[in-house]
Amino acid sequence: MAKTILAVDDSGSLRQMVVFSLKAAGYQVVEAVDGQDGLEKARGRIFDLVLTDQNMPRMDGLTLIRSLRALSTYQRVPILMLTTEASDDMKMKGRAAGANGWLVKPFDPQRLTEVVKKVIG
């Protein structure tokens, strides 16, 4: 059975690239338009991985990560940040919130699938 990934980003074109790359690698992908939408979708099911942007309306990525980590079902689910934010300070905040990894936009689709494979197989 294919592993399912929740892709959270307010950019439709970026979500399309993520979906295309990950589906081609054999994963199922559910899209969310911002952190609030992502949290609502995550409450309805358990994903094998969450991939989130940082800067989004309604709820940013760090808030989403903290909210997911507060749910018992998401304490061990890998969460990766995919964002333009690349500062060490932001990465430290991401780790403190519970992010397992960090990818910087623009991303290389092959690198994305390699990282996802490494994290969830």
N, CA, C and O atoms as a GROMACS GRO file, in nm:
protein
  484
    1MET      N    1   0.084  -0.118   0.000
    1MET     CA    2   0.000   0.000   0.000
    1MET      C    3   0.089   0.125   0.000
    1MET      O    4   0.186   0.133   0.076
    2ALA      N    5   0.055   0.221  -0.085
    2ALA     CA    6   0.136   0.341  -0.098
    2ALA      C    7   0.129   0.426   0.029
    2ALA      O    8   0.024   0.439   0.091
    3LYS      N    9   0.241   0.483   0.065
    3LYS     CA   10   0.245   0.574   0.180
    3LYS      C   11   0.180   0.706   0.139
    3LYS      O   12   0.188   0.748   0.024
    4THR      N   13   0.116   0.770   0.236
    4THR     CA   14   0.041   0.892   0.208
    4THR      C   15   0.107   1.012   0.275
    4THR      O   16   0.144   1.008   0.393
    5ILE      N   17   0.122   1.118   0.197
    5ILE     CA   18   0.189   1.239   0.243
    5ILE      C   19   0.090   1.355   0.240
    5ILE      O   20   0.013   1.369   0.145
    6LEU      N   21   0.093   1.437   0.342
    6LEU     CA   22   0.015   1.560   0.346
    6LEU      C   23   0.107   1.674   0.305
    6LEU      O   24   0.207   1.700   0.372
    7ALA      N   25   0.074   1.741   0.195
    7ALA     CA   26   0.154   1.853   0.145
    7ALA      C   27   0.080   1.984   0.174
    7ALA      O   28  -0.029   2.007   0.120
    8VAL      N   29   0.138   2.067   0.258
    8VAL     CA   30   0.074   2.190   0.304
    8VAL      C   31   0.150   2.310   0.251
    8VAL      O   32   0.265   2.334   0.290
    9ASP      N   33   0.088   2.387   0.161
    9ASP     CA   34   0.151   2.507   0.106
    9ASP      C   35   0.043   2.594   0.044
    9ASP      O   36  -0.050   2.544  -0.019
   10ASP      N   37   0.054   2.726   0.062
   10ASP     CA   38  -0.046   2.817   0.007
   10ASP      C   39  -0.024   2.844  -0.142
   10ASP      O   40  -0.109   2.905  -0.206
   11SER      N   41   0.088   2.800  -0.197
   11SER     CA   42   0.115   2.818  -0.340
   11SER      C   43   0.066   2.696  -0.418
   11SER      O   44   0.119   2.585  -0.403
   12GLY      N   45  -0.037   2.718  -0.500
   12GLY     CA   46  -0.092   2.609  -0.581
   12GLY      C   47   0.009   2.549  -0.676
   12GLY      O   48   0.013   2.427  -0.695
   13SER      N   49   0.093   2.633  -0.736
   13SER     CA   50   0.192   2.582  -0.832
   13SER      C   51   0.298   2.498  -0.761
   13SER      O   52   0.344   2.398  -0.815
   14LEU      N   53   0.336   2.538  -0.641
   14LEU     CA   54   0.433   2.459  -0.567
   14LEU      C   55   0.373   2.325  -0.525
   14LEU      O   56   0.438   2.221  -0.536
   15ARG      N   57   0.247   2.328  -0.478
   15ARG     CA   58   0.181   2.201  -0.443
   15ARG      C   59   0.175   2.109  -0.564
   15ARG      O   60   0.195   1.989  -0.551
   16GLN      N   61   0.148   2.164  -0.681
   16GLN     CA   62   0.142   2.082  -0.804
   16GLN      C   63   0.276   2.014  -0.829
   16GLN      O   64   0.281   1.896  -0.863
   17MET      N   65   0.385   2.089  -0.812
   17MET     CA   66   0.519   2.031  -0.834
   17MET      C   67   0.547   1.921  -0.732
   17MET      O   68   0.602   1.816  -0.767
   18VAL      N   69   0.510   1.944  -0.607
   18VAL     CA   70   0.530   1.845  -0.502
   18VAL      C   71   0.449   1.719  -0.532
   18VAL      O   72   0.500   1.608  -0.526
   19VAL      N   73   0.321   1.738  -0.565
   19VAL     CA   74   0.232   1.625  -0.595
   19VAL      C   75   0.286   1.547  -0.714
   19VAL      O   76   0.293   1.424  -0.709
   20PHE      N   77   0.322   1.615  -0.820
   20PHE     CA   78   0.374   1.549  -0.940
   20PHE      C   79   0.498   1.467  -0.906
   20PHE      O   80   0.509   1.351  -0.946
   21SER      N   81   0.591   1.526  -0.833
   21SER     CA   82   0.717   1.458  -0.798
   21SER      C   83   0.693   1.335  -0.711
   21SER      O   84   0.748   1.228  -0.735
   22LEU      N   85   0.610   1.353  -0.609
   22LEU     CA   86   0.589   1.243  -0.514
   22LEU      C   87   0.500   1.132  -0.571
   22LEU      O   88   0.523   1.015  -0.542
   23LYS      N   89   0.400   1.168  -0.650
   23LYS     CA   90   0.316   1.064  -0.713
   23LYS      C   91   0.399   0.981  -0.810
   23LYS      O   92   0.381   0.860  -0.820
   24ALA      N   93   0.491   1.047  -0.882
   24ALA     CA   94   0.577   0.975  -0.976
   24ALA      C   95   0.666   0.876  -0.901
   24ALA      O   96   0.708   0.775  -0.958
   25ALA      N   97   0.695   0.904  -0.773
   25ALA     CA   98   0.778   0.814  -0.692
   25ALA      C   99   0.693   0.709  -0.620
   25ALA      O  100   0.745   0.628  -0.543
   26GLY      N  101   0.560   0.710  -0.644
   26GLY     CA  102   0.475   0.605  -0.589
   26GLY      C  103   0.400   0.640  -0.462
   26GLY      O  104   0.339   0.553  -0.400
   27TYR      N  105   0.403   0.766  -0.420
   27TYR     CA  106   0.333   0.807  -0.299
   27TYR      C  107   0.196   0.864  -0.332
   27TYR      O  108   0.173   0.915  -0.442
   28GLN      N  109   0.105   0.854  -0.236
   28GLN     CA  110  -0.023   0.924  -0.246
   28GLN      C  111  -0.004   1.057  -0.176
   28GLN      O  112   0.064   1.065  -0.074
   29VAL      N  113  -0.065   1.162  -0.231
   29VAL     CA  114  -0.047   1.296  -0.174
   29VAL      C  115  -0.183   1.362  -0.155
   29VAL      O  116  -0.266   1.363  -0.246
   30VAL      N  117  -0.204   1.417  -0.036
   30VAL     CA  118  -0.322   1.497  -0.007
   30VAL      C  119  -0.273   1.640   0.010
   30VAL      O  120  -0.174   1.664   0.079
   31GLU      N  121  -0.343   1.735  -0.053
   31GLU     CA  122  -0.302   1.874  -0.048
   31GLU      C  123  -0.382   1.953   0.055
   31GLU      O  124  -0.500   1.927   0.078
   32ALA      N  125  -0.314   2.052   0.117
   32ALA     CA  126  -0.380   2.146   0.207
   32ALA      C  127  -0.330   2.286   0.169
   32ALA      O  128  -0.212   2.304   0.139
   33VAL      N  129  -0.420   2.385   0.171
   33VAL     CA  130  -0.389   2.519   0.122
   33VAL      C  131  -0.322   2.609   0.226
   33VAL      O  132  -0.268   2.714   0.190
   34ASP      N  133  -0.325   2.571   0.353
   34ASP     CA  134  -0.256   2.644   0.458
   34ASP      C  135  -0.250   2.557   0.584
   34ASP      O  136  -0.300   2.444   0.584
   35GLY      N  137  -0.190   2.610   0.689
   35GLY     CA  138  -0.173   2.530   0.810
   35GLY      C  139  -0.304   2.487   0.873
   35GLY      O  140  -0.316   2.375   0.922
   36GLN      N  141  -0.403   2.575   0.872
   36GLN     CA  142  -0.533   2.542   0.931
   36GLN      C  143  -0.598   2.426   0.854
   36GLN      O  144  -0.650   2.332   0.914
   37ASP      N  145  -0.595   2.434   0.722
   37ASP     CA  146  -0.649   2.328   0.637
   37ASP      C  147  -0.571   2.198   0.661
   37ASP      O  148  -0.630   2.090   0.668
   38GLY      N  149  -0.439   2.210   0.673
   38GLY     CA  150  -0.356   2.092   0.698
   38GLY      C  151  -0.390   2.026   0.831
   38GLY      O  152  -0.398   1.903   0.839
   39LEU      N  153  -0.409   2.106   0.935
   39LEU     CA  154  -0.443   2.052   1.066
   39LEU      C  155  -0.578   1.982   1.062
   39LEU      O  156  -0.594   1.875   1.120
   40GLU      N  157  -0.674   2.042   0.994
   40GLU     CA  158  -0.807   1.979   0.983
   40GLU      C  159  -0.798   1.846   0.910
   40GLU      O  160  -0.862   1.749   0.951
   41LYS      N  161  -0.720   1.839   0.804
   41LYS     CA  162  -0.705   1.714   0.729
   41LYS      C  163  -0.630   1.610   0.812
   41LYS      O  164  -0.662   1.491   0.806
   42ALA      N  165  -0.531   1.655   0.887
   42ALA     CA  166  -0.453   1.562   0.971
   42ALA      C  167  -0.536   1.505   1.086
   42ALA      O  168  -0.513   1.393   1.130
   43ARG      N  169  -0.632   1.581   1.133
   43ARG     CA  170  -0.718   1.531   1.240
   43ARG      C  171  -0.809   1.420   1.190
   43ARG      O  172  -0.855   1.336   1.268
   44GLY      N  173  -0.836   1.418   1.059
   44GLY     CA  174  -0.927   1.320   1.001
   44GLY      C  175  -0.861   1.187   0.967
   44GLY      O  176  -0.931   1.088   0.946
   45ARG      N  177  -0.728   1.184   0.960
   45ARG     CA  178  -0.657   1.061   0.926
   45ARG      C  179  -0.510   1.074   0.964
   45ARG      O  180  -0.462   1.184   0.994
   46ILE      N  181  -0.440   0.963   0.962
   46ILE     CA  182  -0.298   0.966   0.995
   46ILE      C  183  -0.217   0.954   0.866
   46ILE      O  184  -0.235   0.859   0.789
   47PHE      N  185  -0.131   1.050   0.843
   47PHE     CA  186  -0.044   1.049   0.726
   47PHE      C  187   0.090   0.988   0.766
   47PHE      O  188   0.128   0.989   0.883
   48ASP      N  189   0.162   0.936   0.666
   48ASP     CA  190   0.294   0.879   0.691
   48ASP      C  191   0.400   0.988   0.703
   48ASP      O  192   0.506   0.966   0.763
   49LEU      N  193   0.371   1.106   0.645
   49LEU     CA  194   0.465   1.218   0.645
   49LEU      C  195   0.386   1.346   0.622
   49LEU      O  196   0.288   1.348   0.548
   50VAL      N  197   0.431   1.453   0.686
   50VAL     CA  198   0.374   1.586   0.661
   50VAL      C  199   0.487   1.673   0.606
   50VAL      O  200   0.596   1.678   0.662
   51LEU      N  201   0.457   1.741   0.496
   51LEU     CA  202   0.550   1.832   0.430
   51LEU      C  203   0.485   1.969   0.435
   51LEU      O  204   0.377   1.987   0.378
   52THR      N  205   0.547   2.067   0.501
   52THR     CA  206   0.481   2.196   0.517
   52THR      C  207   0.572   2.315   0.486
   52THR      O  208   0.692   2.313   0.511
   53ASP      N  209   0.509   2.417   0.432
   53ASP     CA  210   0.571   2.548   0.413
   53ASP      C  211   0.571   2.619   0.548
   53ASP      O  212   0.504   2.574   0.641
   54GLN      N  213   0.644   2.729   0.560
   54GLN     CA  214   0.642   2.809   0.682
   54GLN      C  215   0.544   2.926   0.669
   54GLN      O  216   0.454   2.941   0.752
   55ASN      N  217   0.562   3.009   0.567
   55ASN     CA  218   0.485   3.134   0.555
   55ASN      C  219   0.355   3.110   0.480
   55ASN      O  220   0.353   3.101   0.358
   56MET      N  221   0.244   3.102   0.557
   56MET     CA  222   0.112   3.079   0.499
   56MET      C  223   0.009   3.160   0.577
   56MET      O  224   0.031   3.193   0.694
   57PRO      N  225  -0.103   3.193   0.512
   57PRO     CA  226  -0.210   3.262   0.584
   57PRO      C  227  -0.280   3.167   0.682
   57PRO      O  228  -0.265   3.045   0.674
   58ARG      N  229  -0.355   3.224   0.773
   58ARG     CA  230  -0.434   3.153   0.875
   58ARG      C  231  -0.350   3.079   0.978
   58ARG      O  232  -0.373   3.095   1.097
   59MET      N  233  -0.252   2.997   0.935
   59MET     CA  234  -0.165   2.928   1.029
   59MET      C  235  -0.033   2.898   0.960
   59MET      O  236  -0.031   2.836   0.853
   60ASP      N  237   0.078   2.942   1.021
   60ASP     CA  238   0.209   2.916   0.960
   60ASP      C  239   0.258   2.774   0.991
   60ASP      O  240   0.196   2.700   1.067
   61GLY      N  241   0.370   2.739   0.930
   61GLY     CA  242   0.421   2.603   0.942
   61GLY      C  243   0.463   2.564   1.083
   61GLY      O  244   0.438   2.452   1.127
   62LEU      N  245   0.529   2.656   1.155
   62LEU     CA  246   0.573   2.623   1.291
   62LEU      C  247   0.453   2.599   1.383
   62LEU      O  248   0.455   2.508   1.466
   63THR      N  249   0.350   2.680   1.367
   63THR     CA  250   0.228   2.661   1.446
   63THR      C  251   0.162   2.528   1.411
   63THR      O  252   0.114   2.457   1.499
   64LEU      N  253   0.161   2.495   1.283
   64LEU     CA  254   0.105   2.367   1.239
   64LEU      C  255   0.183   2.251   1.302
   64LEU      O  256   0.124   2.157   1.354
   65ILE      N  257   0.315   2.259   1.299
   65ILE     CA  258   0.397   2.152   1.356
   65ILE      C  259   0.368   2.135   1.505
   65ILE      O  260   0.348   2.023   1.552
   66ARG      N  261   0.367   2.246   1.578
   66ARG     CA  262   0.338   2.238   1.722
   66ARG      C  263   0.200   2.179   1.746
   66ARG      O  264   0.181   2.099   1.838
   67SER      N  265   0.102   2.219   1.664
   67SER     CA  266  -0.035   2.167   1.678
   67SER      C  267  -0.041   2.018   1.649
   67SER      O  268  -0.110   1.944   1.719
   68LEU      N  269   0.032   1.973   1.547
   68LEU     CA  270   0.036   1.830   1.515
   68LEU      C  271   0.105   1.751   1.626
   68LEU      O  272   0.057   1.645   1.665
   69ARG      N  273   0.216   1.802   1.676
   69ARG     CA  274   0.290   1.731   1.781
   69ARG      C  275   0.208   1.721   1.910
   69ARG      O  276   0.233   1.633   1.993
   70ALA      N  277   0.111   1.810   1.927
   70ALA     CA  278   0.025   1.805   2.046
   70ALA      C  279  -0.077   1.692   2.036
   70ALA      O  280  -0.136   1.653   2.136
   71LEU      N  281  -0.098   1.638   1.915
   71LEU     CA  282  -0.190   1.526   1.894
   71LEU      C  283  -0.113   1.396   1.916
   71LEU      O  284  -0.004   1.379   1.863
   72SER      N  285  -0.169   1.305   1.993
   72SER     CA  286  -0.099   1.180   2.022
   72SER      C  287  -0.066   1.102   1.895
   72SER      O  288   0.036   1.034   1.890
   73THR      N  289  -0.151   1.111   1.793
   73THR     CA  290  -0.130   1.036   1.670
   73THR      C  291  -0.017   1.093   1.584
   73THR      O  292   0.028   1.026   1.490
   74TYR      N  293   0.029   1.214   1.613
   74TYR     CA  294   0.134   1.277   1.531
   74TYR      C  295   0.264   1.301   1.607
   74TYR      O  296   0.350   1.377   1.561
   75GLN      N  297   0.280   1.237   1.721
   75GLN     CA  298   0.402   1.259   1.797
   75GLN      C  299   0.524   1.196   1.730
   75GLN      O  300   0.637   1.241   1.752
   76ARG      N  301   0.502   1.092   1.650
   76ARG     CA  302   0.615   1.023   1.586
   76ARG      C  303   0.613   1.032   1.433
   76ARG      O  304   0.703   0.980   1.367
   77VAL      N  305   0.512   1.095   1.376
   77VAL     CA  306   0.504   1.109   1.230
   77VAL      C  307   0.610   1.210   1.184
   77VAL      O  308   0.617   1.320   1.238
   78PRO      N  309   0.691   1.174   1.085
   78PRO     CA  310   0.792   1.268   1.037
   78PRO      C  311   0.728   1.393   0.974
   78PRO      O  312   0.629   1.384   0.902
   79ILE      N  313   0.786   1.508   1.005
   79ILE     CA  314   0.741   1.635   0.949
   79ILE      C  315   0.862   1.706   0.890
   79ILE      O  316   0.961   1.729   0.958
   80LEU      N  317   0.851   1.741   0.763
   80LEU     CA  318   0.958   1.813   0.694
   80LEU      C  319   0.909   1.953   0.655
   80LEU      O  320   0.796   1.970   0.611
   81MET      N  321   0.995   2.051   0.673
   81MET     CA  322   0.966   2.187   0.628
   81MET      C  323   1.018   2.200   0.484
   81MET      O  324   1.130   2.158   0.454
   82LEU      N  325   0.938   2.259   0.397
   82LEU     CA  326   0.978   2.292   0.260
   82LEU      C  327   0.947   2.440   0.244
   82LEU      O  328   0.832   2.477   0.220
   83THR      N  329   1.049   2.524   0.255
   83THR     CA  330   1.025   2.667   0.268
   83THR      C  331   1.140   2.749   0.211
   83THR      O  332   1.249   2.697   0.188
   84THR      N  333   1.114   2.877   0.188
   84THR     CA  334   1.220   2.969   0.146
   84THR      C  335   1.306   3.012   0.265
   84THR      O  336   1.415   3.066   0.248
   85GLU      N  337   1.256   2.988   0.386
   85GLU     CA  338   1.327   3.026   0.509
   85GLU      C  339   1.447   2.934   0.526
   85GLU      O  340   1.431   2.813   0.539
   86ALA      N  341   1.568   2.992   0.527
   86ALA     CA  342   1.687   2.908   0.536
   86ALA      C  343   1.782   2.948   0.648
   86ALA      O  344   1.891   2.892   0.659
   87SER      N  345   1.742   3.044   0.730
   87SER     CA  346   1.832   3.090   0.837
   87SER      C  347   1.849   2.984   0.944
   87SER      O  348   1.759   2.902   0.968
   88ASP      N  349   1.964   2.985   1.010
   88ASP     CA  350   1.989   2.891   1.119
   88ASP      C  351   1.889   2.911   1.232
   88ASP      O  352   1.845   2.815   1.295
   89ASP      N  353   1.852   3.037   1.257
   89ASP     CA  354   1.756   3.068   1.361
   89ASP      C  355   1.622   3.001   1.332
   89ASP      O  356   1.560   2.941   1.420
   90MET      N  357   1.577   3.011   1.207
   90MET     CA  358   1.448   2.951   1.170
   90MET      C  359   1.456   2.799   1.177
   90MET      O  360   1.360   2.734   1.220
   91LYS      N  361   1.568   2.742   1.137
   91LYS     CA  362   1.586   2.597   1.145
   91LYS      C  363   1.583   2.550   1.291
   91LYS      O  364   1.526   2.445   1.321
   92MET      N  365   1.643   2.628   1.381
   92MET     CA  366   1.639   2.594   1.523
   92MET      C  367   1.496   2.600   1.575
   92MET      O  368   1.454   2.514   1.652
   93LYS      N  369   1.421   2.700   1.532
   93LYS     CA  370   1.280   2.711   1.572
   93LYS      C  371   1.202   2.591   1.518
   93LYS      O  372   1.114   2.538   1.587
   94GLY      N  373   1.233   2.550   1.396
   94GLY     CA  374   1.167   2.434   1.337
   94GLY      C  375   1.195   2.306   1.415
   94GLY      O  376   1.103   2.228   1.443
   95ARG      N  377   1.320   2.285   1.452
   95ARG     CA  378   1.356   2.168   1.531
   95ARG      C  379   1.287   2.171   1.667
   95ARG      O  380   1.238   2.069   1.716
   96ALA      N  381   1.285   2.290   1.727
   96ALA     CA  382   1.222   2.304   1.859
   96ALA      C  383   1.071   2.275   1.850
   96ALA      O  384   1.012   2.222   1.945
   97ALA      N  385   1.010   2.310   1.738
   97ALA     CA  386   0.866   2.284   1.720
   97ALA      C  387   0.838   2.137   1.693
   97ALA      O  388   0.727   2.089   1.718
   98GLY      N  389   0.940   2.064   1.642
   98GLY     CA  390   0.922   1.922   1.616
   98GLY      C  391   0.946   1.879   1.472
   98GLY      O  392   0.915   1.766   1.436
   99ALA      N  393   1.002   1.968   1.389
   99ALA     CA  394   1.033   1.931   1.251
   99ALA      C  395   1.150   1.832   1.249
   99ALA      O  396   1.244   1.845   1.327
  100ASN      N  397   1.142   1.734   1.160
  100ASN     CA  398   1.248   1.635   1.147
  100ASN      C  399   1.352   1.671   1.043
  100ASN      O  400   1.464   1.619   1.045
  101GLY      N  401   1.315   1.762   0.951
  101GLY     CA  402   1.408   1.798   0.845
  101GLY      C  403   1.366   1.927   0.777
  101GLY      O  404   1.259   1.981   0.805
  102TRP      N  405   1.452   1.975   0.687
  102TRP     CA  406   1.435   2.106   0.627
  102TRP      C  407   1.480   2.101   0.482
  102TRP      O  408   1.593   2.060   0.454
  103LEU      N  409   1.395   2.142   0.390
  103LEU     CA  410   1.431   2.155   0.249
  103LEU      C  411   1.402   2.299   0.207
  103LEU      O  412   1.300   2.356   0.244
  104VAL      N  413   1.494   2.357   0.131
  104VAL     CA  414   1.479   2.497   0.092
  104VAL      C  415   1.425   2.508  -0.050
  104VAL      O  416   1.469   2.438  -0.141
  105LYS      N  417   1.327   2.600  -0.067
  105LYS     CA  418   1.273   2.630  -0.200
  105LYS      C  419   1.366   2.730  -0.268
  105LYS      O  420   1.429   2.811  -0.199
  106PRO      N  421   1.377   2.727  -0.400
  106PRO     CA  422   1.316   2.627  -0.488
  106PRO      C  423   1.385   2.492  -0.467
  106PRO      O  424   1.505   2.485  -0.438
  107PHE      N  425   1.306   2.386  -0.481
  107PHE     CA  426   1.360   2.253  -0.452
  107PHE      C  427   1.381   2.174  -0.580
  107PHE      O  428   1.318   2.199  -0.683
  108ASP      N  429   1.472   2.079  -0.571
  108ASP     CA  430   1.498   1.986  -0.680
  108ASP      C  431   1.406   1.866  -0.658
  108ASP      O  432   1.417   1.799  -0.555
  109PRO      N  433   1.315   1.837  -0.752
  109PRO     CA  434   1.221   1.726  -0.733
  109PRO      C  435   1.289   1.593  -0.699
  109PRO      O  436   1.236   1.516  -0.618
  110GLN      N  437   1.404   1.566  -0.760
  110GLN     CA  438   1.474   1.441  -0.731
  110GLN      C  439   1.524   1.440  -0.587
  110GLN      O  440   1.517   1.337  -0.519
  111ARG      N  441   1.574   1.554  -0.540
  111ARG     CA  442   1.621   1.565  -0.401
  111ARG      C  443   1.504   1.546  -0.304
  111ARG      O  444   1.519   1.481  -0.201
  112LEU      N  445   1.388   1.604  -0.339
  112LEU     CA  446   1.270   1.589  -0.254
  112LEU      C  447   1.234   1.441  -0.239
  112LEU      O  448   1.213   1.393  -0.128
  113THR      N  449   1.227   1.370  -0.351
  113THR     CA  450   1.189   1.228  -0.343
  113THR      C  451   1.295   1.146  -0.269
  113THR      O  452   1.261   1.051  -0.199
  114GLU      N  453   1.423   1.182  -0.285
  114GLU     CA  454   1.530   1.113  -0.212
  114GLU      C  455   1.514   1.130  -0.062
  114GLU      O  456   1.528   1.034   0.014
  115VAL      N  457   1.486   1.253  -0.019
  115VAL     CA  458   1.469   1.282   0.124
  115VAL      C  459   1.347   1.210   0.179
  115VAL      O  460   1.352   1.150   0.287
  116VAL      N  461   1.236   1.214   0.104
  116VAL     CA  462   1.114   1.147   0.148
  116VAL      C  463   1.139   0.997   0.161
  116VAL      O  464   1.099   0.936   0.260
  117LYS      N  465   1.204   0.939   0.061
  117LYS     CA  466   1.235   0.796   0.066
  117LYS      C  467   1.320   0.760   0.188
  117LYS      O  468   1.297   0.658   0.253
  118LYS      N  469   1.416   0.845   0.216
  118LYS     CA  470   1.504   0.822   0.331
  118LYS      C  471   1.424   0.828   0.462
  118LYS      O  472   1.451   0.751   0.554
  119VAL      N  473   1.328   0.918   0.468
  119VAL     CA  474   1.250   0.937   0.592
  119VAL      C  475   1.142   0.832   0.612
  119VAL      O  476   1.125   0.781   0.722
  120ILE      N  477   1.069   0.798   0.505
  120ILE     CA  478   0.957   0.703   0.522
  120ILE      C  479   0.964   0.578   0.436
  120ILE      O  480   0.876   0.492   0.444
  121GLY      N  481   1.068   0.566   0.353
  121GLY     CA  482   1.083   0.444   0.274
  121GLY      C  483   1.006   0.446   0.144
  121GLY      O  484   1.010   0.349   0.068
   0.00000   0.00000   0.00000
